Amino acid sequence: MGCGFIIDTNSYSGNFEREMCAYLTGHIGDCQVGFEEAENYLSKYEKIKGVAQKEDKEIAGIYRPVEIIKTPGIWNNGMGFHFKKGEEEIALKKYKQSIKEYYESEIRKIKRK
């Protein structure tokens, strides 16, 4: 039986989970994300042994030593806003506002060209 650790964050970790894993263990996946962090780790410590590689759920054939695990009872509206049960109405408002701001920004960029 293997073991692992979970790091609970207060922000969306899909932007940094592979780099953090490399920094903490010296391991990177097939994607090579976190190479510099792993090199930094390995310059000071030995690579942690027995770290499993799991197949990426989105990209078949790509294995990584890290995965994101959802925090129970907390959801993400897809635009960076996290909410709990009972906060669905505010999550929808924030989602609509985020989408509006994103596309208004994109429209401004196109108009500048």
C-alpha positions in Angstrom: 0.0 0.0 0.0 1.3 3.4 -0.9 1.0 6.7 0.9 0.8 10.3 0.0 0.0 13.7 1.3 -2.7 16.2 0.6 -2.0 20.0 0.7 -5.2 21.9 1.2 -5.0 25.4 -0.3 -7.2 28.4 -0.3 -6.8 28.9 -4.0 -7.2 27.0 -7.2 -4.2 24.7 -7.4 -4.5 23.8 -11.0 -2.0 26.6 -11.7 0.8 25.2 -9.6 0.2 21.6 -8.3 2.9 20.1 -10.6 5.5 22.6 -9.7 4.7 22.2 -6.0 5.0 18.5 -6.2 8.4 18.8 -8.0 9.6 21.3 -5.3 8.5 19.0 -2.5 9.6 15.6 -3.9 11.9 16.1 -6.8 9.5 14.3 -9.1 7.9 15.4 -12.4 5.6 13.8 -14.8 5.8 13.0 -18.5 4.7 16.6 -19.2 8.0 17.9 -17.7 6.2 20.7 -15.8 8.2 21.5 -12.7 11.6 20.6 -14.2 13.4 23.6 -12.6 11.7 23.0 -9.2 12.8 19.3 -9.3 16.3 20.3 -10.2 16.4 22.7 -7.3 15.1 20.0 -4.9 17.6 17.4 -6.3 20.5 19.8 -5.8 19.9 19.6 -2.0 18.1 16.3 -1.4 17.7 12.8 -2.7 14.6 12.1 -4.7 11.8 10.6 -2.6 11.4 7.0 -3.4 8.2 5.2 -4.2 6.3 8.1 -5.7 3.6 6.7 -7.9 2.7 8.2 -11.3 -1.0 8.3 -12.1 -2.4 8.7 -15.6 -3.7 12.2 -16.3 -7.6 12.1 -16.5 -7.6 14.6 -19.4 -4.6 13.4 -21.5 -4.4 9.6 -22.1 -0.8 8.2 -21.9 0.5 11.1 -19.8 1.5 10.2 -16.2 2.1 12.6 -13.3 3.1 12.2 -9.7 0.4 14.5 -8.5 -3.4 15.0 -8.9 -5.9 17.5 -7.7 -8.4 16.2 -5.2 -11.6 18.2 -4.7 -12.2 19.6 -1.2 -15.4 18.0 0.0 -18.3 20.5 0.2 -16.6 23.2 -1.9 -17.2 23.8 -5.6 -15.6 26.0 -8.2 -17.8 27.9 -10.7 -15.1 27.4 -13.4 -14.0 31.1 -13.3 -12.1 31.0 -10.1 -14.9 31.5 -7.6 -15.2 28.9 -4.9 -18.5 28.4 -3.0 -20.3 26.2 -0.5 -23.8 24.7 -0.4 -26.2 27.6 0.0 -24.0 30.0 -1.9 -25.2 29.0 -5.4 -27.0 32.2 -6.2 -23.9 34.4 -5.5 -21.7 31.9 -7.4 -23.9 32.3 -10.4 -23.8 36.1 -10.2 -20.0 36.0 -9.9 -19.8 33.5 -12.8 -21.9 35.8 -15.0 -19.8 38.8 -14.0 -16.5 37.0 -14.7 -17.7 35.9 -18.2 -18.9 39.5 -19.0 -15.5 41.0 -17.9 -13.6 38.3 -19.8 -15.4 38.9 -23.1 -15.5 42.7 -22.7 -11.7 42.5 -22.4 -11.4 40.3 -25.5 -13.6 42.6 -27.5 -11.5 45.6 -26.5 -8.4 43.8 -27.7 -10.0 43.0 -31.0 -11.2 46.6 -31.5 -7.6 47.9 -30.9 -6.2 45.9 -33.8 
